[in-house]
């Protein structure tokens, strides 16, 4: 599984790079703040909502610490999606939140 650091994600956002973030945390966690522009799809809904994703795009998966997003990556990779896990999750995120 490919991984990316929170700092690299922040740099991509700051440099206006096209980045597709999926936050797989639960509603209450996301309510405390998420990375601007991230799409919220709770881990338990990823399988039923993968039809909303485009296989021609690359997605960066985010959770609290990197575990749930890693599971989401495995699921999506097995279905032919290009995904990268943000290691350390929101616990390691130092950038802006909304």
C-alpha positions in Angstrom: 0.0 0.0 0.0 1.3 3.4 -1.0 1.6 6.0 1.8 1.9 9.8 2.0 2.8 12.0 4.9 0.4 14.6 6.2 3.1 17.2 5.4 3.2 16.1 1.8 -0.6 16.3 1.6 -0.5 19.8 3.0 2.2 20.8 0.5 0.0 19.5 -2.4 -3.0 21.5 -1.1 -0.9 24.7 -0.7 0.5 24.3 -4.2 -3.0 23.9 -5.6 -2.3 20.4 -6.8 -5.3 18.4 -7.8 -5.8 16.1 -4.8 -8.8 14.0 -3.9 -9.1 13.4 -0.2 -11.6 10.9 1.3 -12.1 11.1 5.1 -13.3 7.8 6.4 -13.8 8.8 10.1 -17.2 8.8 11.8 -19.5 11.8 11.8 -18.6 12.9 15.3 -14.9 12.9 14.5 -15.4 14.8 11.2 -17.5 17.4 13.1 -14.4 18.3 15.1 -12.6 19.3 11.9 -11.5 17.8 8.6 -9.0 18.8 5.9 -10.6 21.4 3.7 -12.0 19.8 0.5 -12.0 16.3 1.9 -15.1 14.2 1.1 -16.5 12.4 4.1 -17.4 8.8 3.5 -17.4 6.8 6.8 -15.4 3.5 6.5 -18.6 1.5 6.9 -20.1 3.2 3.9 -17.0 3.0 1.5 -18.1 -0.3 -0.1 -21.7 0.9 -0.8 -20.5 4.3 -2.0 -17.5 3.4 -4.2 -19.8 4.0 -7.2 -19.3 7.7 -6.3 -15.6 7.5 -7.0 -13.8 7.7 -10.3 -11.3 4.9 -11.1 -9.4 7.3 -13.3 -8.5 9.5 -10.3 -6.1 8.9 -7.4 -7.5 9.2 -3.9 -5.8 10.0 -0.6 -7.5 8.2 2.3 -7.6 9.9 5.7 -8.7 8.8 9.2 -7.7 9.5 12.8 -4.4 7.6 12.9 -4.0 5.7 9.6 -5.6 2.4 10.5 -9.1 2.7 9.1 -7.9 4.6 6.1 -5.5 1.7 5.5 -8.4 -0.7 5.5 -10.3 1.6 3.1 -7.2 1.5 0.8 -7.1 -2.2 0.8 -10.8 -2.5 -0.1 -10.6 0.1 -2.9 -7.3 -1.3 -4.2 -9.0 -4.7 -4.5 -11.6 -3.0 -6.7 -9.1 -1.4 -9.0 -8.9 2.1 -7.5 -5.6 4.1 -7.2 -5.4 5.0 -3.5 -2.7 6.3 -1.0 -3.0 6.1 2.7 -2.1 9.3 4.7 0.1 7.8 7.5 -0.5 9.2 11.0 -4.0 10.4 10.0 -5.5 13.5 11.6 -3.4 13.0 14.7 -0.4 14.0 12.6 -2.2 16.7 10.6 -0.8 20.2 11.3 -2.6 22.1 8.5 -5.9 23.9 8.4 -9.2 22.2 9.1 -12.8 23.2 8.4 
